[in-house]
C-alpha cells in the first residue's frame, strides 16, 4: 500500500513524512522497558497529528471528484475537523463542519482555528449527533442545490479509504525499523488508525486504547473499516486478539474528560521526557500504557504512536497538576 504509487493519494503531500521514530530513554528507565515513540504529532504544524495521513487519501479522492466543498463532523474541539478545515483551505476548497456542542461565543484551541480559516459551522446536540451521517448528507444536498460540488468525509476520517493512510504509516515504520515490538499502542476514537496499523506490515500486536465508548463498540467498527479498505487494495485484517485488540477501562468519565490520574500521566510524560500529550487522546493512551506496564501485563520493547492533539490542552490550564 505504497502511498507514493496509489492513485487516490494527494501528490502534493499534506503531511510531512516520514515522521521521526525516537526512543524515550527517560520514560524507558522509569518503566523499566524499551519504549519508542512514532512522532505523528509532527506531521505538520496547523495540520499536526494522525488525521493528516488519512486526509491525504480522502482529499485526494475529493480533488479527483472535482469537489469544491468539504464537509465533515466531530466534537467542538475535534482535531479531525480542525485539520480538515485547514487542509480544505490549502486546496482552495470551502470547509463546512458539523460540530457536537453549542457555540461558546469566544472560540479556543481547535475551534479558534476553525473560525480563523472561516469554516462554516453548524451545531448539533449530542442526541442529534447520533444522526450525524444523515445531517451531513442534508448539508451536502444544500451545497448541491446552490451549485456546489460537495465531498463528505466521515467522523475522524475513519473509513476504508482513510485507513489506507495508516496502512502506509505501518509500511513507513517497517522501512525505518525492521525489528518487531512486543506491542504497539495508539488511541482509538473512531477506529481508522487502529484498522490501518493492523492491516499493515506485522511489527507487533497493536493495542488500541478506547478514549470513548468501549471494546464492544470499536471492535466491529474496526472490522467494518478494514472490510471497506479491502475494496481499495488493503491487505486483510487479522483476527482480533492476534494482530490487534481494543483495550477499554481508560476512557475516563467521558469523551474529552480526563481523570486526575490521566492528568498525572500527562504531566509525568512532559516533565520526564518533554513529550506533550493531550487529555482527549494521547494522554489516555499513554496512561493505559503506563498502567499496563506497571501491572506486569505489558513489557519489553513497546512503541507508542503519538497521534497529536496538543491544541486540546489549550483552555485546560486549571486541570494541569501543580
C-alpha positions, -999 to 999 in steps of 0.1 A, spaced: 0 0 0 27 24 -10 12 59 -7 36 72 -34 21 49 -60 -15 48 -51 -38 68 -75 -60 81 -46 -33 98 -26 -26 135 -30 7 141 -47 12 175 -30 18 158 3 -2 175 31 17 155 58 54 159 65 67 124 62 83 102 74 77 112 110 105 106 134 109 73 153 126 81 186 135 62 218 121 77 250 151 70 272 139 85 305 104 71 303 120 37 294 142 39 325 112 49 347 91 20 334 120 -5 331 111 -12 294 124 -2 260 99 25 249 98 41 215 76 67 200 64 73 164 60 111 164 29 116 143 23 148 162 50 161 138 31 156 106 29 194 103 21 225 124 -16 235 120 -22 201 105 -4 183 133 -15 147 141 -27 115 127 -57 130 108 -35 143 81 -23 109 69 -60 100 63 -68 133 47 -41 128 20 -62 99 7 -96 114 14 -89 148 -1 -71 131 -30 -105 115 -38 -122 148 -33 -99 165 -58 -104 137 -83 -142 141 -79 -140 178 -87 -152 188 -53 -152 225 -42 -167 220 -7 -156 196 21 -179 185 48 -171 166 80 -180 163 116 -168 159 152 -169 173 187 -165 210 194 -127 205 198 -123 179 171 -87 176 159 -100 160 127 -124 188 120 -97 214 125 -72 195 102 -99 191 76 -109 227 76 -73 239 72 -64 213 46 -95 222 26 -84 258 25 -49 248 14 -66 231 -15 -88 261 -23 -120 244 -10 -147 256 13 -149 237 47 -183 230 64 -182 215 98 -210 198 118 -199 201 155 -214 184 185 -220 211 212 -231 247 215 -214 278 202 -192 291 232 -191 326 219 -153 331 223 -135 302 205 -105 285 219 -80 258 207 -92 238 177 -124 258 174 -103 290 172 -85 276 142 -118 265 126 -130 301 129 -98 315 117 -99 297 84 -136 307 80 -152 273 83 -189 273 81 -200 257 114 -233 240 121 -240 230 157 -259 199 169 -268 183 202 -255 150 215 -288 134 206 -288 149 170 -251 138 167 -263 102 166 -277 110 132 -246 128 121 -243 110 88 -278 119 78 -272 155 89 -240 157 68 -259 143 38 -286 170 42 -259 197 43 -243 182 12 -277 184 -5 -278 221 3 -244 226 -13 -256 208 -44 -287 229 -46 -266 260 -46 -245 247 -75 -215 234 -55 -198 200 -56 -196 186 -20 -174 158 -7 -183 143 27 -156 129 50 -168 108 80 -160 114 116 -123 111 122 -117 104 85 -123 68 95 -135 48 65 -118 23 43 -100 49 21 -89 70 51 -75 39 68 -51 34 40 -31 63 54 -22 41 84 -15 11 63 11 33 46 22 45 81 29 9 91 49 4 59 68 36 68 76 22 102 88 -11 87 112 9 65 126 28 95 129 -2 119 126 -38 108 126 -52 143 94 -63 160 79 -46 190 63 -66 219 34 -42 215 23 -10 197 -1 14 214 -24 40 199 -55 59 209 -88 49 194 -116 75 189 -131 64 156 -112 32 146 -94 42 114 -59 45 128 -61 11 146 -76 -6 115 -48 8 92 -20 -2 115 -34 -37 120 -36 -42 82 0 -30 77 32 -50 80 33 -70 112 57 -53 136 40 -65 167 4 -66 181 -14 -32 181 -32 -23 213 -59 4 206 -69 23 237 -105 34 236 -108 70 246 -146 69 245 -172 40 242 -157 5 247 -143 -26 230 -178 -39 221 -183 -6 201 -149 -4 185 -140 -40 176 -168 -43 150 -162 -8 137 -125 -16 131 -136 -48 112 -161 -28 91 -134 -2 82 -109 -29 73 -135 -47 51 -141 -14 32 -104 -8 29 -101 -42 11 -121 -26 -17 -92 -1 -21 -65 -27 -22 -56 -30 15 -43 -63 30 -67 -84 51 -72 -77 88 -61 -104 111 -84 -117 139 -89 -96 170 -66 -107 198 -39 -118 173 -27 -87 154 -48 -62 172 -70 -55 202 -92 -28 217 -84 -20 253 -110 -3 274 -112 9 310 -91 40 304 -118 62 288 -123 84 319 -157 99 327 -165 109 291 -150 119 258 -125 147 263 -127 144 301 -96 132 319 -93 120 354 -67 133 378 -47 101 372 -47 108 334 -35 144 340 -8 130 363 4 108 334 3 138 310 25 158 335 48 128 340 55 124 303 60 162 298 83 165 329 102 133 324 107 134 286 94 167 273 67 148 255 35 168 252 3 148 253 -34 158 253 -63 149 276 -86 137 248 -65 110 230 -28 106 237 -29 112 274 -54 84 279 -34 61 256 -1 68 275 -19 64 308 -31 29 297 5 20 287 19 32 320 -7 13 340 -5 -19 319 33 -20 322 33 -14 360 7 -41 363 31 -65 346 8 -72 316 29 -54 290 67 -51 288 98 -54 266 101 -33 235 70 -11 231 60 16 205 37 45 213 20 61 183 18 98 192 -12 109 172 -11 146 181 -38 167 198 -17 194 215 -43 220 208 -66 201 231 -45 214 260 -54 250 254 -81 263 277 -75 234 302 -49 251 324 -69 248 356 -67 210 353 -30 207 350 -13 194 381 9 219 400 
